[in-house]
Every structure is written in C-alpha cells, then in structure tokens.
C-alpha cells in the first residue's frame, strides 16, 4: 500500500509565511510540528512555563485529534525551553498529560524563539497503525 501523506493546518500565523503543516501523517506515524502556546495570535501563559507547556501540548494534541488520535498514541515528545530553570514546571505539565503513556522524550534548552515571550515549544510524534494491519 503506497499511502500519500496527509496534512492538516492549524491556526499559527507562521504556517503560511514559512510554509509548513501543523501535522503530517505518513504511514503509521503522525508528526506534529513545533507548537507554541498561541491560540491564533494570542500568547497564553506569558511568563509561566507550566501554563505555556500545557497550552502548547494541548495545541499539539488538537492536531493529533484531527487524525483520530490522542495522548495515548504519542510515542515521542520534544520540549524546547529557553531556560533550564523551567525544566521542573514543563516536566510537571508533561507528566500530567503523558505520565501513563510514557513516550520517549527529549528536553533541550535553546537560545530563544521567534517571539521572545515564548518560553516553551513542543513537538509530538504518534503511532496510528495502518488499516488492515494488526498491532
């Protein structure tokens, strides 16, 4: 079966100006692009790494939902932070959402994001299986 990738768009203003999809499903995987704590052009949780992580993960999970998937399908997470001091708060948000799933996870401290108010950006990878294939 040679299935073509499926793409969904979100509401990030950068999707159009940079040219990317919020999420791409290819084969048995769904990849969710780097997702920040914005809803449209409104930043949520300014100055609060926990709240920013919660919103960013919620946005990423919403993109997975368009493929009929939820947190239980997530096999990898990536968290990008601007400050090492925020690891515990971002980790707390991750644990609340994925503690029972236990995906592979990476946490990296970066120098910054396109909007300096952003403290956290996240990515997800999920396993969806293929129709007619037993898992």
C-alpha positions as CSV (number, residue, x, y, z in Angstrom):
1,X,0.0,0.0,0.0
2,X,1.5,3.3,-1.1
3,X,-0.4,5.8,1.0
4,X,0.2,9.5,0.4
5,X,1.0,11.7,3.4
6,X,-2.0,13.6,4.9
7,X,-1.5,17.2,6.2
8,X,-3.5,19.4,8.5
9,X,-3.2,23.1,9.1
10,X,-3.6,24.8,12.4
11,X,-4.0,28.5,13.2
12,X,-0.4,29.5,13.5
13,X,0.3,32.6,11.5
14,X,3.8,31.1,10.7
15,X,2.2,28.2,8.8
16,X,1.5,30.4,5.8
17,X,4.5,32.7,6.0
18,X,7.0,29.8,6.4
19,X,5.1,27.2,4.6
20,X,4.5,24.2,6.9
21,X,1.7,21.9,8.1
22,X,0.7,21.7,11.7
23,X,0.8,17.9,11.4
24,X,1.7,15.3,8.8
25,X,0.6,11.7,8.8
26,X,2.8,9.3,6.8
27,X,2.4,5.6,7.0
28,X,1.9,4.6,10.7
29,X,3.3,7.9,12.1
30,X,1.9,11.3,12.7
31,X,4.4,14.1,13.2
32,X,3.3,17.4,14.9
33,X,5.4,20.4,14.1
34,X,6.9,22.6,16.7
35,X,3.9,24.1,18.6
36,X,4.0,27.2,20.8
37,X,1.5,28.4,23.4
38,X,-0.5,30.5,21.0
39,X,-4.2,30.3,20.0
40,X,-4.2,32.3,16.8
41,X,-2.1,35.3,17.6
42,X,-2.7,35.3,21.3
43,X,0.0,34.0,23.6
44,X,-1.2,32.1,26.7
45,X,0.7,31.9,30.0
46,X,3.1,34.8,29.4
47,X,5.9,34.3,32.0
48,X,4.6,30.9,33.2
49,X,6.4,27.9,31.8
50,X,3.9,25.4,33.2
51,X,0.9,27.1,31.6
52,X,2.8,27.6,28.3
53,X,3.7,23.9,28.2
54,X,0.1,22.9,28.9
55,X,-1.2,25.2,26.1
56,X,1.4,24.1,23.6
57,X,0.8,20.4,24.3
58,X,-3.0,21.0,24.1
59,X,-2.5,22.6,20.7
60,X,-0.3,19.7,19.5
61,X,-2.8,17.2,20.8
62,X,-5.6,19.0,19.0
63,X,-3.7,18.5,15.7
64,X,-3.4,14.8,16.5
65,X,-7.1,14.7,17.2
66,X,-7.7,15.6,13.5
67,X,-6.3,12.1,12.8
68,X,-8.5,10.5,15.4
69,X,-5.6,10.2,17.9
70,X,-5.0,11.3,21.5
71,X,-2.3,11.3,24.1
72,X,-2.4,7.5,24.3
73,X,-0.9,7.3,20.8
74,X,2.0,9.6,21.5
75,X,5.4,7.7,21.2
76,X,7.8,10.7,21.3
77,X,7.8,14.2,22.7
78,X,10.3,17.0,22.3
79,X,10.3,20.0,24.6
80,X,12.4,23.1,23.8
81,X,12.9,25.6,26.7
82,X,14.6,29.0,26.8
83,X,15.7,28.5,30.5
84,X,16.9,25.4,32.3
85,X,15.2,26.8,35.4
86,X,11.8,25.9,33.8
87,X,12.5,22.1,33.5
88,X,10.5,21.2,36.6
89,X,7.4,23.2,35.6
90,X,7.5,22.0,32.0
91,X,8.1,18.4,33.2
92,X,5.1,18.7,35.5
93,X,2.8,19.6,32.6
94,X,4.3,16.7,30.6
95,X,3.8,14.2,33.4
96,X,0.1,15.3,33.8
97,X,-0.6,14.6,30.1
98,X,1.7,11.7,29.4
99,X,2.6,10.1,32.7
100,X,0.5,7.0,31.9
101,X,1.7,6.8,28.3
102,X,5.5,7.2,28.9
103,X,6.6,8.3,25.5
104,X,10.3,8.7,24.6
105,X,11.1,12.3,25.5
106,X,13.7,14.9,24.8
107,X,14.2,18.2,26.5
108,X,16.5,20.8,25.1
109,X,17.4,24.3,26.3
110,X,17.6,26.7,23.3
111,X,18.6,30.4,23.0
112,X,15.2,31.6,22.0
113,X,12.1,31.5,19.8
114,X,10.6,33.8,17.1
115,X,8.6,35.6,19.8
116,X,10.8,36.4,22.9
117,X,7.8,35.9,25.2
118,X,7.7,32.2,24.4
119,X,9.4,30.0,27.0
120,X,8.3,26.6,25.6
121,X,7.8,24.9,22.2
122,X,6.8,21.3,21.9
123,X,6.7,18.6,19.2
124,X,4.9,15.2,19.2
125,X,5.2,12.0,17.3
126,X,2.3,9.5,17.4
127,X,1.8,5.9,16.2
128,X,-1.5,5.3,14.4
129,X,-1.1,1.9,12.9
130,X,-2.3,1.2,9.4
131,X,-5.8,-0.1,8.4
132,X,-5.8,-3.8,8.0
133,X,-2.6,-4.3,10.0
134,X,-2.7,-5.8,13.4
135,X,-0.6,-4.1,16.1
